[in-house]
Structures are given as C-alpha cells and as structure tokens.
Amino acid sequence: MTENNSPGNQAEIAALNHEIYRLNCIIDENARKQQEESAIDCGSPFGNPTEYKDYSGDYSVILPEIKQEGFSIPLDPEFNERRRIKFFYALGGGCAFLRFVLADWLASLLLILISRVLVSMNPDADGGTILSYIKGSAIFASVNLIVFLIANVVVALVGMMLSKVKFNDLIKTRDYSIWTAVHHCLIAVFLMVTSLLVSGFVEDIFSHYGSTTNVVNLDGTAVTAAGTAIMLIYRCIIAPVTEEFFFRGMLLKNFSRANQRFGVFATAIFFGLAHSNIPQFILAFIIGIFLAHITQKHNSIIPAIVVHIFVNSLTTIIGYLNLDGIGIGIYLTVAAFGAIMFAIFRISDKIPSTTPHQSRRGLSVAISSVILVASFWLQLMYMLSFVIDHPVLQTVQSFL
C-alpha cells in the first residue's frame, strides 16, 4: 500500500489543520470571555451601579473566595467575611475614639504643665489671671494647633497602617476642575446656612426647657497678634487638611469597604461628634455628608480639603472683621447661588444607594462591633453632658 503524498492532498491537510487551529482559538476566546463574565469584579463585587467603582478597593481583601471561578456572594455574610468587615469598622471606631481622647487629654496635660510653669515663674499671680493669660496669648492657640495636628495625623497614619491603606489611594483625584471646586464651595455655604437654621430650631427646643446648646465660649481667646495669626493658620489650613486626612481619608476608606452609603453617613456622624457640642455637630454632620460624597465621587480627599478650607476661612474672616449685617448678607447671597448648585448637583450626583447584599454588611454588622458602638455612645454622652444635667453624663464627662 502506498501513501498518497500528492501536493493536492498536502494542501488540503494544511488547510484543515489551519481551520482546526482557528476553531480552537475561537473556542478558547469564548471560554475566556465566559469566564470573565461569570467572574466577580473585585472592585464592584455587589454590582451596584450607583457606587463609585474605584473608591472602595479590592473586596477580595475581605472575601478572598470571590476570585474563585463560579463563586457567588451569599446574601448574608458568613462568619469569616463578617469578621473581616467588623475589623475595619472596629478599627475606624477605635481610631475615632483614640483621636477624640488624645486631643482632649493631651491638650489638658499641656495646658496644666504650662500653667504650673507660669505659676512657678509668677508666684504672686492668681490662677484666674494665669488662665486668662494663657487663653488670650499665643499659648492656647499653639497648644490647640499642635494637639489636633498630632491627634489627626498620627491616629490616621496608625489606622492606615493597620488597614493597609496607602496615602496615594487618598489623592488619586478624578474628574475635578476649578469650576467643580467653585460649585462645591457654593454648595457648602448653602449647607452651612441650612445647618445654622437647624441649630437655631434645636436651640429653641432646649431653651424652652431651661437649657442651652451654646456651650462654647471663645471670648478672650487668642487676642494677641501672635495668637490671632496662629489661630488663623490652625482654622484655615491645619484643621481642614488634617481633619480631612483623618475623617474623609482613613475613616471613610475603612467604613466604605462593603457599603459606600454607610461610609458616608458613619463618617459624618463621627465628624460631628468630634466637635463635642450640638451646634457644631449639626453643621459638621450636614457638611460631612457632602464632603464624604464628593470624596468618593472624585476618589480623593483634595476636593473635601478645598471646601473645608473655604468654609473655615470664610467664617473666620467674617468673624474677625465683625461684619455683622454685612456678613449675614454675604452668607445669604453666596448661599442662594449654593442652593442652585446643590439642586443641580442632586440631579446629576446622588449618594450611592445600597443593594440587599450591602444592607446586610453595613449598619447590621457595624452595630455588632463593640468598639464601634462604644466609641459612638461615649462621644455622644460626652457631648450631651454639657447641656443635660444627668449623673451618668456628668460621670462620662469627668472620665473623658
């Protein structure tokens, strides 16, 4: 028997092999596409189109199984996933409380040490005179600046280290321009005026029962030239930058791991509690929601820093200039433009919604974290202790 090796047969065999190779490539490509379509996106594991995909990070850090072919996320988190989510919530709550206590205790310790030094240098001066001098000079302003700089930055860095959040992840600004910044600042003024109206309503309620929410007295604070300069630097630069680094940086990242909507409101609450009085809580909470939203939207803390600097600078300058009626007119005029910008913003950009899967990974998991819940209640009771005469609240105030 002889083999048929004619040129015609060899050409047919080559063409057949080529066709088989082409079909195999098509099969492999289709299989690859099918695998990609069936795989869970680690950046958006819950398929929520209202969330900002680039913000929350790789969810496989919490649930490594999502990288497995054919795996589907259960509606209710199982033990290991729940435990990992709780870790980030507890870390955020613990850092918020540590920052709060550190700022209060460190400031008190430094002021006590300084006052004792001044008393030893001026034995004839009474304690009230020494305290008035400290409050009115650059000493109080400097202590305030140093303490909050340390509390915000150091605790934020500790939280970022433990949660493995990189600094670059906080400043990868997206879709941001000068015109966008102007819009944000106008909206912030509108929200600030709104919060003042709410605060006035709350104050009326408290005053009806013989109490007041206005417990902050800054009269006689930093009245010297040096003190005023330091206070301006603190309010207009240091506080906005470092607070955003902590709250919209480290804290928002950790609270948004599984649910961005939860992250927005949780950080706004802790931002408000950090101010330890009801009027500023209302202001910080309302503006904090907006700042957290634009941070997620632009994937960066820079837009929030710009807004924070603008708001603090505007209020500080008007306050120092004692513009009174003119200041109110400026607020209302800017707020009117801000109301229009806010309406436009709300139409085009909404706070991320929550899917059924995410609703079981947000507040329901957060309230099971002892550290997070304790941090919330202790700071809340401390704030209320200044306006409500209750033994438990007074005990918390004296403890903290």
FIDRENLUM-148890 format. One record per residue (C-alpha): residue number from 1; residue in three letters; x, y, z. Coordinates in steps of 0.2 Angstrom, whole numbers, always signed. Layout:
N
REC	NUM	ALA	X	Y	Z $
...
// end
This chain:
400
REC	1	MET	+0	+0	+0 $
REC	2	THR	+7	+17	-5 $
REC	3	GLU	+4	+33	+4 $
REC	4	ASN	-4	+47	-6 $
REC	5	ASN	+8	+62	-4 $
REC	6	SER	+2	+72	-19 $
REC	7	PRO	+4	+91	-17 $
REC	8	GLY	-15	+92	-18 $
REC	9	ASN	-18	+81	-3 $
REC	10	GLN	-4	+90	+7 $
REC	11	ALA	-13	+107	+4 $
REC	12	GLU	-30	+100	+10 $
REC	13	ILE	-22	+93	+26 $
REC	14	ALA	-13	+110	+29 $
REC	15	ALA	-30	+120	+26 $
REC	16	LEU	-39	+108	+38 $
REC	17	ASN	-26	+110	+51 $
REC	18	HIS	-27	+129	+50 $
REC	19	GLU	-46	+128	+51 $
REC	20	ILE	-44	+117	+67 $
REC	21	TYR	-32	+129	+74 $
REC	22	ARG	-44	+144	+70 $
REC	23	LEU	-59	+135	+78 $
REC	24	ASN	-49	+131	+94 $
REC	25	CYS	-44	+149	+95 $
REC	26	ILE	-62	+154	+94 $
REC	27	ILE	-67	+141	+107 $
REC	28	ASP	-53	+147	+119 $
REC	29	GLU	-58	+165	+117 $
REC	30	ASN	-76	+162	+120 $
REC	31	ALA	-72	+152	+136 $
REC	32	ARG	-61	+166	+142 $
REC	33	LYS	-75	+179	+139 $
REC	34	GLN	-87	+167	+148 $
REC	35	GLN	-76	+165	+162 $
REC	36	GLU	-73	+184	+163 $
REC	37	GLU	-92	+187	+163 $
REC	38	SER	-95	+175	+176 $
REC	39	ALA	-81	+181	+187 $
REC	40	ILE	-85	+194	+201 $
REC	41	ASP	-77	+211	+199 $
REC	42	CYS	-66	+213	+215 $
REC	43	GLY	-69	+232	+213 $
REC	44	SER	-88	+231	+212 $
REC	45	PRO	-92	+214	+220 $
REC	46	PHE	-111	+218	+223 $
REC	47	GLY	-114	+225	+205 $
REC	48	ASN	-120	+242	+212 $
REC	49	PRO	-120	+254	+198 $
REC	50	THR	-123	+269	+209 $
REC	51	GLU	-107	+266	+219 $
REC	52	TYR	-90	+273	+213 $
REC	53	LYS	-81	+258	+207 $
REC	54	ASP	-63	+264	+210 $
REC	55	TYR	-66	+270	+228 $
REC	56	SER	-69	+255	+240 $
REC	57	GLY	-54	+245	+234 $
REC	58	ASP	-51	+226	+232 $
REC	59	TYR	-65	+217	+241 $
REC	60	SER	-55	+201	+240 $
REC	61	VAL	-46	+208	+255 $
REC	62	ILE	-62	+204	+264 $
REC	63	LEU	-68	+189	+254 $
REC	64	PRO	-54	+180	+245 $
REC	65	GLU	-66	+167	+238 $
REC	66	ILE	-73	+180	+225 $
REC	67	LYS	-58	+176	+214 $
REC	68	GLN	-63	+158	+213 $
REC	69	GLU	-72	+153	+197 $
REC	70	GLY	-91	+151	+199 $
REC	71	PHE	-91	+158	+217 $
REC	72	SER	-107	+169	+221 $
REC	73	ILE	-108	+181	+236 $
REC	74	PRO	-121	+175	+249 $
REC	75	LEU	-135	+187	+254 $
REC	76	ASP	-129	+186	+272 $
REC	77	PRO	-111	+187	+276 $
REC	78	GLU	-104	+171	+283 $
REC	79	PHE	-93	+171	+298 $
REC	80	ASN	-76	+175	+291 $
REC	81	GLU	-82	+188	+279 $
REC	82	ARG	-92	+196	+293 $
REC	83	ARG	-77	+195	+305 $
REC	84	ARG	-66	+204	+292 $
REC	85	ILE	-79	+218	+289 $
REC	86	LYS	-81	+221	+308 $
REC	87	PHE	-62	+223	+309 $
REC	88	PHE	-62	+238	+298 $
REC	89	TYR	-77	+245	+307 $
REC	90	ALA	-69	+242	+324 $
REC	91	LEU	-53	+250	+318 $
REC	92	GLY	-62	+265	+312 $
REC	93	GLY	-72	+267	+328 $
REC	94	GLY	-57	+264	+339 $
REC	95	CYS	-46	+277	+329 $
REC	96	ALA	-61	+289	+331 $
REC	97	PHE	-61	+287	+349 $
REC	98	LEU	-42	+287	+351 $
REC	99	ARG	-42	+303	+342 $
REC	100	PHE	-55	+311	+352 $
REC	101	VAL	-47	+306	+369 $
REC	102	LEU	-30	+310	+363 $
REC	103	ALA	-35	+328	+358 $
REC	104	ASP	-44	+331	+375 $
REC	105	TRP	-31	+323	+386 $
REC	106	LEU	-15	+330	+378 $
REC	107	ALA	-22	+347	+377 $
REC	108	SER	-27	+347	+395 $
REC	109	LEU	-10	+340	+400 $
REC	110	LEU	+0	+353	+391 $
REC	111	LEU	-11	+367	+397 $
REC	112	ILE	-8	+361	+415 $
REC	113	LEU	+10	+359	+413 $
REC	114	ILE	+11	+377	+405 $
REC	115	SER	+1	+384	+419 $
REC	116	ARG	+11	+377	+433 $
REC	117	VAL	+27	+383	+424 $
REC	118	LEU	+19	+401	+424 $
REC	119	VAL	+14	+400	+442 $
REC	120	SER	+31	+395	+447 $
REC	121	MET	+38	+410	+437 $
REC	122	ASN	+25	+422	+444 $
REC	123	PRO	+21	+416	+462 $
REC	124	ASP	+11	+432	+466 $
REC	125	ALA	-1	+429	+451 $
REC	126	ASP	-18	+420	+455 $
REC	127	GLY	-24	+405	+445 $
REC	128	GLY	-38	+415	+436 $
REC	129	THR	-25	+428	+429 $
REC	130	ILE	-14	+414	+423 $
REC	131	LEU	-28	+405	+414 $
REC	132	SER	-34	+422	+406 $
REC	133	TYR	-16	+425	+400 $
REC	134	ILE	-14	+408	+393 $
REC	135	LYS	-31	+409	+384 $
REC	136	GLY	-28	+426	+377 $
REC	137	SER	-10	+424	+371 $
REC	138	ALA	-2	+413	+358 $
REC	139	ILE	+0	+399	+370 $
REC	140	PHE	-18	+392	+369 $
REC	141	ALA	-18	+394	+350 $
REC	142	SER	-1	+385	+349 $
REC	143	VAL	-7	+370	+360 $
REC	144	ASN	-23	+369	+350 $
REC	145	LEU	-13	+368	+334 $
REC	146	ILE	+0	+356	+340 $
REC	147	VAL	-13	+344	+349 $
REC	148	PHE	-25	+342	+334 $
REC	149	LEU	-11	+341	+322 $
REC	150	ILE	-4	+326	+332 $
REC	151	ALA	-21	+318	+335 $
REC	152	ASN	-27	+319	+317 $
REC	153	VAL	-12	+314	+308 $
REC	154	VAL	-4	+302	+320 $
REC	155	VAL	-20	+292	+323 $
REC	156	ALA	-24	+292	+304 $
REC	157	LEU	-7	+285	+300 $
REC	158	VAL	-9	+271	+313 $
REC	159	GLY	-26	+267	+306 $
REC	160	MET	-20	+267	+288 $
REC	161	MET	-5	+256	+293 $
REC	162	LEU	-17	+243	+301 $
REC	163	SER	-29	+243	+287 $
REC	164	LYS	-15	+244	+273 $
REC	165	VAL	-22	+260	+266 $
REC	166	LYS	-9	+269	+256 $
REC	167	PHE	-8	+288	+255 $
REC	168	ASN	-8	+288	+236 $
REC	169	ASP	-25	+280	+237 $
REC	170	LEU	-32	+296	+246 $
REC	171	ILE	-26	+308	+232 $
REC	172	LYS	-29	+300	+216 $
REC	173	THR	-41	+314	+211 $
REC	174	ARG	-53	+310	+196 $
REC	175	ASP	-64	+322	+186 $
REC	176	TYR	-60	+338	+196 $
REC	177	SER	-58	+356	+190 $
REC	178	ILE	-58	+373	+196 $
REC	179	TRP	-76	+376	+191 $
REC	180	THR	-81	+360	+200 $
REC	181	ALA	-72	+367	+216 $
REC	182	VAL	-82	+383	+215 $
REC	183	HIS	-98	+373	+214 $
REC	184	HIS	-93	+363	+229 $
REC	185	CYS	-89	+378	+239 $
REC	186	LEU	-105	+387	+235 $
REC	187	ILE	-115	+371	+240 $
REC	188	ALA	-105	+371	+256 $
REC	189	VAL	-111	+388	+261 $
REC	190	PHE	-129	+384	+257 $
REC	191	LEU	-127	+368	+268 $
REC	192	MET	-119	+379	+282 $
REC	193	VAL	-133	+392	+282 $
REC	194	THR	-146	+377	+282 $
REC	195	SER	-137	+370	+297 $
REC	196	LEU	-137	+386	+306 $
REC	197	LEU	-156	+387	+304 $
REC	198	VAL	-157	+369	+311 $
REC	199	SER	-146	+373	+325 $
REC	200	GLY	-157	+388	+329 $
REC	201	PHE	-173	+377	+329 $
REC	202	VAL	-164	+365	+341 $
REC	203	GLU	-158	+379	+352 $
REC	204	ASP	-176	+385	+354 $
REC	205	ILE	-181	+367	+360 $
REC	206	PHE	-168	+367	+373 $
REC	207	SER	-171	+385	+379 $
REC	208	HIS	-190	+380	+381 $
REC	209	TYR	-184	+368	+394 $
REC	210	GLY	-172	+380	+403 $
REC	211	SER	-156	+374	+394 $
REC	212	THR	-145	+379	+380 $
REC	213	THR	-134	+371	+367 $
REC	214	ASN	-122	+386	+365 $
REC	215	VAL	-109	+380	+377 $
REC	216	VAL	-93	+386	+368 $
REC	217	ASN	-86	+402	+373 $
REC	218	LEU	-72	+409	+363 $
REC	219	ASP	-72	+427	+371 $
REC	220	GLY	-54	+432	+375 $
REC	221	THR	-46	+418	+365 $
REC	222	ALA	-30	+422	+356 $
REC	223	VAL	-32	+441	+357 $
REC	224	THR	-14	+445	+354 $
REC	225	ALA	-7	+447	+336 $
REC	226	ALA	+3	+431	+338 $
REC	227	GLY	-11	+421	+345 $
REC	228	THR	-23	+428	+331 $
REC	229	ALA	-10	+423	+317 $
REC	230	ILE	-8	+405	+324 $
REC	231	MET	-27	+403	+326 $
REC	232	LEU	-30	+409	+308 $
REC	233	ILE	-17	+396	+302 $
REC	234	TYR	-25	+382	+313 $
REC	235	ARG	-43	+386	+307 $
REC	236	CYS	-40	+390	+289 $
REC	237	ILE	-26	+377	+285 $
REC	238	ILE	-21	+365	+298 $
REC	239	ALA	-38	+360	+304 $
REC	240	PRO	-46	+357	+286 $
REC	241	VAL	-31	+347	+280 $
REC	242	THR	-28	+336	+295 $
REC	243	GLU	-47	+333	+298 $
REC	244	GLU	-50	+328	+280 $
REC	245	PHE	-35	+317	+281 $
REC	246	PHE	-42	+308	+296 $
REC	247	PHE	-61	+308	+293 $
REC	248	ARG	-63	+308	+274 $
REC	249	GLY	-46	+299	+272 $
REC	250	MET	-43	+285	+283 $
REC	251	LEU	-60	+284	+292 $
REC	252	LEU	-71	+285	+276 $
REC	253	LYS	-60	+272	+267 $
REC	254	ASN	-62	+259	+281 $
REC	255	PHE	-81	+262	+283 $
REC	256	SER	-84	+261	+265 $
REC	257	ARG	-76	+244	+262 $
REC	258	ALA	-93	+235	+259 $
REC	259	ASN	-106	+249	+258 $
REC	260	GLN	-101	+266	+252 $
REC	261	ARG	-118	+274	+258 $
REC	262	PHE	-114	+268	+276 $
REC	263	GLY	-97	+275	+275 $
REC	264	VAL	-104	+292	+270 $
REC	265	PHE	-116	+294	+285 $
REC	266	ALA	-105	+285	+298 $
REC	267	THR	-90	+297	+295 $
REC	268	ALA	-102	+312	+295 $
REC	269	ILE	-109	+306	+312 $
REC	270	PHE	-91	+304	+320 $
REC	271	PHE	-86	+320	+312 $
REC	272	GLY	-100	+329	+321 $
REC	273	LEU	-96	+320	+337 $
REC	274	ALA	-78	+326	+337 $
REC	275	HIS	-84	+344	+339 $
REC	276	SER	-92	+340	+356 $
REC	277	ASN	-106	+352	+355 $
REC	278	ILE	-123	+351	+347 $
REC	279	PRO	-122	+367	+335 $
REC	280	GLN	-106	+361	+328 $
REC	281	PHE	-112	+343	+327 $
REC	282	ILE	-126	+348	+316 $
REC	283	LEU	-115	+359	+305 $
REC	284	ALA	-102	+345	+304 $
REC	285	PHE	-114	+331	+301 $
REC	286	ILE	-123	+340	+287 $
REC	287	ILE	-107	+346	+278 $
REC	288	GLY	-99	+330	+282 $
REC	289	ILE	-111	+320	+272 $
REC	290	PHE	-107	+331	+257 $
REC	291	LEU	-88	+330	+260 $
REC	292	ALA	-89	+311	+261 $
REC	293	HIS	-99	+311	+245 $
REC	294	ILE	-88	+321	+234 $
REC	295	THR	-73	+312	+241 $
REC	296	GLN	-80	+295	+235 $
REC	297	LYS	-85	+304	+218 $
REC	298	HIS	-68	+311	+215 $
REC	299	ASN	-58	+297	+223 $
REC	300	SER	-48	+309	+233 $
REC	301	ILE	-48	+320	+249 $
REC	302	ILE	-42	+335	+239 $
REC	303	PRO	-60	+342	+235 $
REC	304	ALA	-65	+340	+253 $
REC	305	ILE	-50	+349	+259 $
REC	306	VAL	-53	+363	+247 $
REC	307	VAL	-71	+365	+253 $
REC	308	HIS	-66	+364	+271 $
REC	309	ILE	-53	+377	+269 $
REC	310	PHE	-65	+389	+260 $
REC	311	VAL	-79	+387	+273 $
REC	312	ASN	-67	+389	+288 $
REC	313	SER	-58	+404	+280 $
REC	314	LEU	-75	+412	+276 $
REC	315	THR	-82	+410	+293 $
REC	316	THR	-66	+415	+302 $
REC	317	ILE	-63	+431	+291 $
REC	318	ILE	-81	+437	+293 $
REC	319	GLY	-80	+433	+312 $
REC	320	TYR	-64	+443	+314 $
REC	321	LEU	-70	+458	+304 $
REC	322	ASN	-86	+459	+314 $
REC	323	LEU	-96	+462	+298 $
REC	324	ASP	-112	+458	+307 $
REC	325	GLY	-126	+463	+295 $
REC	326	ILE	-114	+463	+280 $
REC	327	GLY	-108	+446	+285 $
REC	328	ILE	-126	+439	+285 $
REC	329	GLY	-129	+447	+268 $
REC	330	ILE	-113	+439	+261 $
REC	331	TYR	-119	+422	+268 $
REC	332	LEU	-136	+423	+261 $
REC	333	THR	-130	+429	+244 $
REC	334	VAL	-117	+415	+242 $
REC	335	ALA	-130	+403	+250 $
REC	336	ALA	-143	+407	+236 $
REC	337	PHE	-131	+403	+222 $
REC	338	GLY	-126	+387	+233 $
REC	339	ALA	-144	+382	+233 $
REC	340	ILE	-145	+382	+214 $
REC	341	MET	-129	+372	+213 $
REC	342	PHE	-135	+360	+226 $
REC	343	ALA	-151	+357	+216 $
REC	344	ILE	-141	+354	+200 $
REC	345	PHE	-129	+343	+210 $
REC	346	ARG	-143	+332	+217 $
REC	347	ILE	-150	+329	+200 $
REC	348	SER	-133	+323	+192 $
REC	349	ASP	-125	+315	+208 $
REC	350	LYS	-133	+306	+221 $
REC	351	ILE	-126	+297	+237 $
REC	352	PRO	-123	+279	+232 $
REC	353	SER	-138	+268	+236 $
REC	354	THR	-137	+251	+244 $
REC	355	THR	-141	+233	+237 $
REC	356	PRO	-149	+220	+248 $
REC	357	HIS	-132	+211	+250 $
REC	358	GLN	-124	+228	+256 $
REC	359	SER	-138	+232	+268 $
REC	360	ARG	-133	+216	+277 $
REC	361	ARG	-115	+222	+278 $
REC	362	GLY	-117	+240	+283 $
REC	363	LEU	-126	+245	+299 $
REC	364	SER	-131	+227	+304 $
REC	365	VAL	-113	+222	+305 $
REC	366	ALA	-107	+239	+312 $
REC	367	ILE	-119	+238	+327 $
REC	368	SER	-111	+221	+332 $
REC	369	SER	-94	+229	+334 $
REC	370	VAL	-92	+233	+352 $
REC	371	ILE	-78	+245	+349 $
REC	372	LEU	-88	+255	+336 $
REC	373	VAL	-103	+256	+346 $
REC	374	ALA	-94	+261	+362 $
REC	375	SER	-85	+274	+353 $
REC	376	PHE	-101	+281	+347 $
REC	377	TRP	-110	+281	+363 $
REC	378	LEU	-96	+288	+374 $
REC	379	GLN	-93	+303	+362 $
REC	380	LEU	-112	+306	+361 $
REC	381	MET	-114	+306	+380 $
REC	382	TYR	-99	+317	+382 $
REC	383	MET	-107	+330	+370 $
REC	384	LEU	-124	+329	+379 $
REC	385	SER	-116	+330	+396 $
REC	386	PHE	-113	+349	+393 $
REC	387	VAL	-131	+353	+390 $
REC	388	ILE	-141	+339	+400 $
REC	389	ASP	-139	+338	+419 $
REC	390	HIS	-138	+319	+422 $
REC	391	PRO	-127	+309	+434 $
REC	392	VAL	-122	+297	+420 $
REC	393	LEU	-117	+310	+408 $
REC	394	GLN	-108	+320	+421 $
REC	395	THR	-98	+304	+425 $
REC	396	VAL	-93	+302	+407 $
REC	397	GLN	-88	+320	+405 $
REC	398	SER	-77	+319	+420 $
REC	399	PHE	-69	+302	+414 $
REC	400	LEU	-65	+309	+397 $
// end
